Amino acid sequence: MTQNEKFKARLEEINRLADAIERQRSNLQETAALDAGFPVKITGIEVDLAVDYLRTLEEEIPYVENGKPYGTVATIFAYDAPVVVLAKLGGSALLTGNRLRFGVSSQTPKTAAILAEICEPFKTIDPMIGLDNREFGKRCVEDDDIRVLFISGASAVGEVYRKQHRSFDKLFFAGPGGMPAAIVFKDADVEAAGHFIARRAFVNAGQYCTTLKKVYIHRSIYEAVRKKILDTVQGMKVGDPFDPDIEIGPILVERTRKIVENALEKCQPAKL
């Protein structure tokens, strides 16, 4: 098989994955709402992002056509945006001739079942549904076939795998315990900055690995940006995640709810 034929076959497989995800759009929206309280509006956007990413992967061929596959790439999905991670890692694995093996957060069992159904026809994608993530991670470390591991979680999770880094050609930490920040310079567009910060901080009630956790604002525009952030937050719609207009649903994951409750208690004296 020539190089062109090889990539043509891979792209056909990638487009089949995009089609499979798109067909499950409503099911993914429903299960995300039931599992974690994520609004159908937000999950719908995630599905669209996943599908669009897969259907534009042909553009990446010039950057990978001279590379060699690792073999098996493994990942442990966080409970936020798993379909996006499936598209990015699954699509990239298919394009480069690798296999993907993944575990899913215990917080999203209904979503995991849909992801497994999506992946069932693909011989190079291997979902490990129902396996405890600690056990899955342990197996990944011990399995010589797995050369790359993507993880997410707290810093303690990263530290566990860091000690085993020699088991892999590469070890990626995808946001372990990070505190993503926004920086607003004095010549920034106040309206755009305030709008972006508010939405990026509170989308899915803040349940994203990349959710903004802090903001540095130039003192000359601090009050104006602060006002825009608060005004935008006031306008965000909170409620039933099955309502297509709702942007923030309930926090159903117990450990996350406790974190929020503790934060609210500590922030009682804070000035908004």
Secondary structure as GFF3:
##gff-version 3
##sequence-region A 1 272
A	DSSP	alpha_helix	3	23	.	.	.	ID=ss1
A	DSSP	alpha_helix	25	36	.	.	.	ID=ss2
A	DSSP	alpha_helix	40	55	.	.	.	ID=ss3
A	DSSP	three_ten_helix	57	60	.	.	.	ID=ss4
A	DSSP	alpha_helix	61	64	.	.	.	ID=ss5
A	DSSP	beta_strand	72	76	.	.	.	ID=ss6
A	DSSP	alpha_helix	82	85	.	.	.	ID=ss7
A	DSSP	pi_helix	86	90	.	.	.	ID=ss8
A	DSSP	alpha_helix	91	95	.	.	.	ID=ss9
A	DSSP	beta_strand	99	103	.	.	.	ID=ss10
A	DSSP	alpha_helix	109	119	.	.	.	ID=ss11
A	DSSP	beta_strand	125	127	.	.	.	ID=ss12
A	DSSP	alpha_helix	133	142	.	.	.	ID=ss13
A	DSSP	beta_strand	146	153	.	.	.	ID=ss14
A	DSSP	alpha_helix	155	162	.	.	.	ID=ss15
A	DSSP	three_ten_helix	165	167	.	.	.	ID=ss16
A	DSSP	beta_strand	170	176	.	.	.	ID=ss17
A	DSSP	beta_strand	181	184	.	.	.	ID=ss18
A	DSSP	alpha_helix	190	202	.	.	.	ID=ss19
A	DSSP	three_ten_helix	203	206	.	.	.	ID=ss20
A	DSSP	beta_strand	214	217	.	.	.	ID=ss21
A	DSSP	three_ten_helix	219	221	.	.	.	ID=ss22
A	DSSP	alpha_helix	222	235	.	.	.	ID=ss23
A	DSSP	alpha_helix	254	266	.	.	.	ID=ss24
###
